[in-house]
Amino acid sequence: MFSLEGKSAVVTGAGSGIGQAIALALAKQGAFVDVLEIDGQAAGETVEQIRSAGGQAEATQCDVADHSQVQDVFDALGQARGGLDCLVNNAGIAHVGNIIDTSEADFDRVMSVNLKGVFNCLKGGVRQMLKSEGGSIVNIASTVATMAINDRLAYSTSKGGVLAMTYSVAKDHLHDNIRCNAVQPGRIHTPFVDGFIAENYPDNQKEMFRKLSDYQPVGRMGKPEEVAAMAVFLCSDEASFITGAPFPVDGGTLYVR
């Protein structure tokens, strides 16, 4: 079950954290994974991990916010791989702020990566999937796409848009054998979280880590590998009857609080 042998996959923002875990998991199940990253060194490190484990992968430096660059990259990858079977839109940036202290520049920056970046990759990915007569798309949204937490105005707005695009692409391509779903991670323990705590709470790191962990009803943060497992399932043929749906991986945050 959940074999991806013979399939090609693109994962954006796969240089660390959730994206890296997804790329590793897809490769472990047999997919050829193209790692798209704005940080070329980070992309290379992920590829080396995949190859060291016996998988197949290539790294491509790409800014998902650059529309023409993204289309060129997807065209090249589609030609090289004979189409595209799986796309995971994971690349994104964080921002802390409310409507008063979020500047226009901050808002535009978050939208350009988190929302327009997904739009760009969806356009490139769907074009290739139409050529290869189908595929599976997984958009990494967030619990804050459908719930409110303090000081996440721009980030929440962008992830709400990702969820809306998920529904639209699923609807528009029902008869093209293209499935499009979303994952809504809760708080996941990644290097970003550790860096955020260290930068903003240098004198109270252990207490803040505990508070962030306790926010989830299960009493801990998630692991990147737990999000990756859901992505693998949604990319696999076992999920062939699933499209246009959001899947929380959140320790009960949305529905068991």
Secondary structure, DSSP 8 states (H G I E B T S, - for coil): ----TT-EEEEETTTSHHHHHHHHHHHHTT-EEEEEES-HHHHHHHHHHHHHTT-EEEEEE--TT-HHHHHHHHHHHHHHHTS-SEEEE-------B-TTT--HHHHHHHIIIIIHHHHHHHHHHHHHHHHTT-EEEEEE--GGGTS--TTBHHHHHHHHHHHHHHHHHHHHTGGGTEEEEEEEE-SB--HHHHHHHHHH-TT-HHHHHHHHHHTSTTSS-B-HHHHHHHHHHHHSGGGTT--S-EEEESTTTTT--
